[in-house]
Amino acid sequence: MPILQVKELTKSFDNLQVLNGINLCVNKGDVISIIGSSGSGKSTFIRCLNLLENPTSGDILYEDNSILEKGFDINKYRTKVGMVFQSFNLFNNMDVLHNCMLGQTAVLKRNKEEAEKIAMEYLNKVGMGMFARAKVTSLSGGQKQRVAIARALCMNPEVLLFDEPTSALDPEMVGEVLGVISDLSKEGMTMLIVTHEMQFAYDVSNKVIFIDKGKILEEGSPKEVFDEAKNQRTKDFLKRFKLLV
C-alpha cells in the first residue's frame, strides 16, 4: 500500500488553474524529485500535500485515509508528513535548540528533557550540535536550513516534503544542505523534493516527475526522465542542464 496517494488533484486560485489533474503514488522509501520551470505548479503541489493550500478537487490519501475528510486530524498528520521550506521558517526569538524542541513539547507532548535529548541527537546528525545555544539570526542560510531539517526530523516523520530547500542559499551553502538530504535518502527516509538542482535529482532520486502547466508530463527513474524523455517539452527543459552521469 502506498504511504501517500494523490488522485486527480486540482488547485485553482480564482480563475487561474495551477494544478490540473495530478496523480501520484508514493511508496515507503521513495525519494521523488519534482522538477519543472518556475510557475509550473511544483510548490503549490507540495503545499497541497501538507494542506498549506487546500486542493480545489481530487483527493490525497495517507495510509489509505483521505486527508480531506471532515474531522481528519491535520496536526497529527503534519507530524507524520513534515515540511522543510525554502525560507527556513525558524523562530528568530528562540535559539537553535528551542526551535527544535517547540514542536515536540507542544504537539507531541514530550517533556523538556526528552525533547532536548532528541533535539540534540538530530542537531548533531546534521552537523549543527555545536550551535544549539546560538541565536538563529547569527546563522548562515545553509546552517538555518540544516536546523530546519533537524527540527522536522525531531517529529519522527514518515515522509518529508522539501519545497526548494536550496533556492534561498548562496551557491557555496547548497552542497552542505544537499549532503544532509542525500544522507537521509541512504537511510530510507521517504521524501518529495521540489528542486532546481538537476544533478542532485539525478543522483539521489529513485523517481523524478516533470511538472508543466500543472500536469505531470513525465514520470520515471532519473535515467528514464533525464536520458530517455518521451515528451518534447521535457527534452526542451532539460537540454539546458549538463549532467555527470
Secondary structure, DSSP 8 states (H G I E B T S, - for coil): --SEEEEEEEEEETTEEEEEEEEEEE-TT-EEEEE--TTSSHHHHHHHHTTSS--SEEEEEETTEETTSTT--HHHHHHHEEEE-TT----TTSBHHHHHHHHHHHTS---HHHHHHHHHHHHHHTT-GGGTTSBGGGS-HHHHHHHHHHHHHTT--SEEEEESTTTTS-HHHHHHHHHHHHHHHHTT-EEEEE-S-HHHHHHH-SEEEEEETTEEEEEE-HIIIIIS--SHHHHHHHTT-----
